[in-house]
Amino acid sequence: IAGITQAPTSQILAAGRRMTLRCTQDMRHNAMYWYRQDLGLGLRLIHYSNTAGTTGKGEVPDGYSVSRANTDDFPLTLASAVPSQTSVYFCASSDEVDQPQHFGDGTRLSIL
Amino acid sequence: QKEVEQDPGPLSVPEGAIVSLNCTYSNSAFQYFMWYRQYSRKGPELLMYTYSSGNKEDGRFTAQVDKSSKYISLFIRDSQPSDSATYLCASRNTGGFKTIFGAGTRLFVKA
């Protein structure tokens, strides 16, 4: 089934550790995005990529980095996790940046 | 003020009821409007995608946009228990990549 695969589905992590959340899409979409979803705040954009080889900062980029080496993969890295990064992280993609986005099922991350 | 505001609910209705979900937005440049449905422990799923003002119907769902009052609505006819989910509205401007999401309204449809 075509779509977006995120891994892991959930993770408990000690503060200060490095963590990479994986995202792979098989729809050959050009644009990809990372959001975090927190109760009462909704979805907030962390980083995005218009096309392979380019990335940009969203609304809440601090403490996160991304790379886009190819069309299909868009990993999100927390270099040194802090408790405030406890959240549900969603990867999304769209055919082009001005098209509606399609989401994966998220990674639930707890930082202790 | 958030650019897209949504009442968090929860909204509880009996099966078969007509449901009205609403959002307001502040950016007059927004031209594209979306509704997503999110089941528990799942990602948002695109339900409706509309451009500018007017109505769009898809089965039991109708999306309505009133740009003069910056008001977005989603109507669900003959609601079913399977419609129980969180509904997110979203908006963006023409050519823009940044989609602004509301925080979501939790809907419960009781059998």
Contacts between the chains, C-beta under 8 A, distances in Angstrom:
chain1	res1	chain2	res2	distance
A	4	B	43	7.6
A	31	B	97	6.9
A	40	B	8	7.0
A	40	B	103	5.8
A	41	B	103	6.3
A	42	B	6	7.9
A	42	B	88	7.0
A	42	B	101	4.8
A	42	B	102	6.0
A	42	B	103	3.8
A	42	B	104	6.2
A	43	B	44	7.4
A	43	B	88	7.2
A	43	B	101	4.2
A	45	B	98	6.5
A	45	B	99	7.8
A	48	B	97	6.4
A	50	B	97	6.8
A	58	B	98	7.5
A	90	B	43	5.5
A	90	B	44	7.3
A	92	B	43	7.9
A	97	B	96	7.9
A	97	B	97	3.7
A	98	B	32	7.9
A	98	B	92	7.8
A	98	B	94	7.5
A	98	B	95	5.9
A	98	B	96	7.1
A	98	B	97	7.0
A	100	B	32	7.9
A	100	B	34	5.6
A	100	B	46	5.3
A	100	B	49	4.9
A	101	B	46	7.6
A	101	B	99	6.4
A	102	B	46	6.6
A	103	B	36	7.8
A	103	B	43	3.5
A	103	B	44	4.8
A	103	B	45	7.3
A	104	B	43	5.2
A	105	B	41	7.5
A	105	B	42	5.3
A	105	B	43	4.6
A	106	B	41	7.7
A	106	B	42	7.5
A	106	B	43	5.5
A	108	B	41	8.0
